[in-house]
Amino acid sequence: MQNQAVAVTHTFAGLPVSDYAAAYEWYVRLLGRPADMFPLEREAVWQLTPTSSVYVVQDSERAGSGLVTLAVDDLDANEERLTAAGLALTEQSGGASPQRLVIEDADGNSLTFFHDP
């Protein structure tokens, strides 16, 4: 029997938070716009590309355990936008390392932005 690859059609990355209302406002600032849909009472989804989405969901037991990496076309512009939105980056790298920006929400979910070569 030959192994068949799974045909993935869409990727959803979930970020559990302890305070949905506060987190929603923070993610609006982070992503630069309101969510695209609200499938459940305390869940918001941002469609980032035609086949990828990030969602924030109230889940106090797992809050802070999210780890998401996003490739962007202009890392410098993204850094300027995040700073202008009053968001503090927890890490920046460059030089010999791949250039990236890391930011954490109030629960400790980590989001890394890097330049898509």
The 8 nearest C-alpha neighbors of each residue, nearest first, counted from 0:
[[1, 2, 3, 4, 5, 6, 7, 8],
 [2, 0, 3, 4, 5, 6, 7, 8],
 [3, 1, 0, 4, 5, 6, 7, 8],
 [2, 4, 1, 5, 6, 0, 7, 8],
 [5, 3, 6, 2, 7, 1, 8, 0],
 [4, 6, 7, 3, 2, 8, 9, 10],
 [5, 7, 4, 8, 3, 9, 10, 2],
 [8, 6, 9, 5, 10, 4, 50, 51],
 [7, 9, 6, 50, 10, 51, 5, 49],
 [10, 8, 50, 51, 7, 11, 52, 49],
 [9, 11, 51, 52, 50, 12, 8, 7],
 [10, 12, 52, 53, 51, 13, 9, 54],
 [13, 11, 53, 54, 52, 10, 14, 67],
 [14, 12, 54, 53, 55, 11, 15, 65],
 [13, 15, 55, 65, 54, 56, 16, 108],
 [16, 14, 62, 56, 58, 57, 61, 55],
 [15, 17, 62, 57, 58, 18, 59, 56],
 [16, 18, 59, 62, 57, 58, 19, 106],
 [19, 17, 21, 20, 16, 22, 57, 59],
 [18, 20, 22, 57, 21, 23, 16, 17],
 [21, 19, 23, 22, 18, 24, 41, 25],
 [22, 20, 24, 23, 19, 18, 25, 105],
 [23, 21, 25, 19, 24, 20, 18, 26],
 [22, 24, 26, 20, 25, 21, 19, 27],
 [23, 25, 27, 21, 22, 26, 28, 20],
 [24, 26, 22, 28, 23, 27, 29, 21],
 [27, 25, 29, 23, 28, 24, 30, 22],
 [26, 28, 24, 32, 33, 30, 25, 29],
 [27, 29, 31, 25, 26, 30, 84, 24],
 [30, 28, 26, 27, 31, 25, 81, 86],
 [31, 29, 27, 28, 32, 26, 33, 45],
 [30, 32, 28, 27, 29, 33, 26, 80],
 [31, 33, 27, 30, 34, 28, 29, 26],
 [34, 32, 27, 35, 31, 45, 30, 26],
 [33, 35, 45, 44, 36, 43, 32, 27],
 [36, 34, 45, 44, 46, 33, 37, 43],
 [37, 35, 44, 34, 43, 38, 45, 46],
 [36, 38, 43, 39, 42, 44, 40, 35],
 [37, 39, 36, 42, 43, 40, 44, 41],
 [40, 38, 42, 41, 37, 43, 56, 36],
 [39, 41, 42, 37, 38, 43, 57, 56],
 [42, 40, 57, 39, 56, 19, 43, 37],
 [41, 43, 56, 39, 55, 37, 40, 38],
 [42, 44, 37, 55, 54, 34, 36, 56],
 [45, 43, 54, 36, 34, 53, 35, 37],
 [46, 44, 34, 35, 53, 52, 47, 54],
 [45, 47, 52, 48, 51, 44, 35, 53],
 [46, 48, 52, 51, 45, 49, 53, 50],
 [49, 47, 51, 50, 46, 52, 45, 9],
 [48, 50, 51, 47, 46, 9, 52, 8],
 [51, 49, 9, 48, 10, 8, 52, 46],
 [52, 50, 10, 48, 9, 47, 11, 46],
 [53, 51, 46, 11, 47, 45, 10, 12],
 [54, 52, 12, 45, 11, 44, 13, 46],
 [53, 55, 44, 13, 43, 14, 12, 45],
 [56, 54, 14, 43, 42, 15, 13, 44],
 [55, 57, 42, 15, 41, 16, 58, 14],
 [56, 58, 16, 19, 41, 17, 15, 59],
 [59, 57, 15, 16, 60, 61, 62, 17],
 [58, 60, 17, 62, 61, 16, 57, 15],
 [59, 61, 58, 62, 17, 15, 16, 63],
 [60, 62, 59, 58, 15, 64, 63, 16],
 [63, 61, 16, 15, 59, 17, 64, 60],
 [62, 64, 108, 107, 106, 65, 61, 15],
 [63, 65, 62, 108, 61, 66, 15, 107],
 [66, 64, 108, 14, 63, 109, 67, 15],
 [65, 67, 109, 108, 110, 64, 68, 14],
 [68, 66, 110, 111, 109, 65, 69, 12],
 [69, 67, 111, 110, 112, 70, 66, 113],
 [68, 70, 112, 111, 71, 113, 67, 110],
 [69, 71, 115, 113, 114, 112, 68, 72],
 [72, 70, 114, 115, 73, 113, 74, 69],
 [71, 73, 115, 114, 74, 70, 116, 113],
 [74, 72, 76, 75, 71, 114, 77, 115],
 [73, 75, 77, 114, 76, 78, 71, 113],
 [76, 74, 78, 77, 73, 79, 80, 114],
 [77, 75, 79, 78, 73, 74, 80, 81],
 [78, 76, 74, 80, 75, 79, 81, 73],
 [77, 79, 75, 81, 76, 80, 82, 74],
 [78, 80, 76, 82, 77, 81, 83, 75],
 [81, 79, 77, 83, 78, 82, 76, 84],
 [82, 80, 84, 78, 86, 83, 79, 77],
 [81, 83, 85, 79, 84, 86, 80, 78],
 [84, 82, 80, 85, 81, 79, 86, 78],
 [85, 83, 81, 82, 86, 28, 80, 29],
 [86, 84, 82, 83, 87, 81, 28, 80],
 [87, 85, 82, 81, 84, 88, 29, 83],
 [88, 86, 89, 85, 82, 102, 81, 103],
 [87, 89, 102, 90, 101, 86, 100, 91],
 [88, 90, 102, 101, 87, 103, 91, 100],
 [91, 89, 101, 88, 100, 92, 102, 99],
 [92, 90, 100, 99, 101, 93, 89, 88],
 [93, 91, 98, 99, 96, 90, 100, 97],
 [92, 94, 98, 96, 97, 95, 91, 99],
 [93, 95, 96, 92, 97, 98, 91, 99],
 [94, 96, 93, 97, 98, 92, 99, 91],
 [97, 95, 93, 94, 98, 92, 99, 91],
 [96, 98, 93, 99, 95, 92, 94, 113],
 [97, 99, 93, 92, 113, 96, 114, 100],
 [100, 98, 113, 112, 92, 91, 97, 101],
 [99, 101, 91, 112, 111, 90, 113, 102],
 [102, 100, 111, 90, 89, 110, 88, 112],
 [101, 103, 88, 89, 110, 109, 111, 100],
 [104, 102, 109, 107, 108, 110, 105, 89],
 [103, 105, 107, 106, 108, 102, 109, 22],
 [104, 106, 107, 103, 22, 108, 63, 16],
 [107, 105, 63, 104, 108, 62, 16, 17],
 [106, 108, 63, 103, 104, 105, 109, 64],
 [109, 107, 63, 65, 103, 104, 64, 106],
 [108, 110, 103, 66, 102, 107, 65, 67],
 [111, 109, 67, 102, 68, 101, 66, 103],
 [110, 112, 101, 68, 100, 69, 67, 102],
 [113, 111, 69, 100, 99, 70, 68, 101],
 [114, 112, 99, 70, 98, 71, 115, 74],
 [113, 115, 71, 74, 70, 72, 116, 73],
 [116, 114, 70, 71, 72, 113, 73, 74],
 [115, 114, 72, 70, 71, 113, 73, 97]]
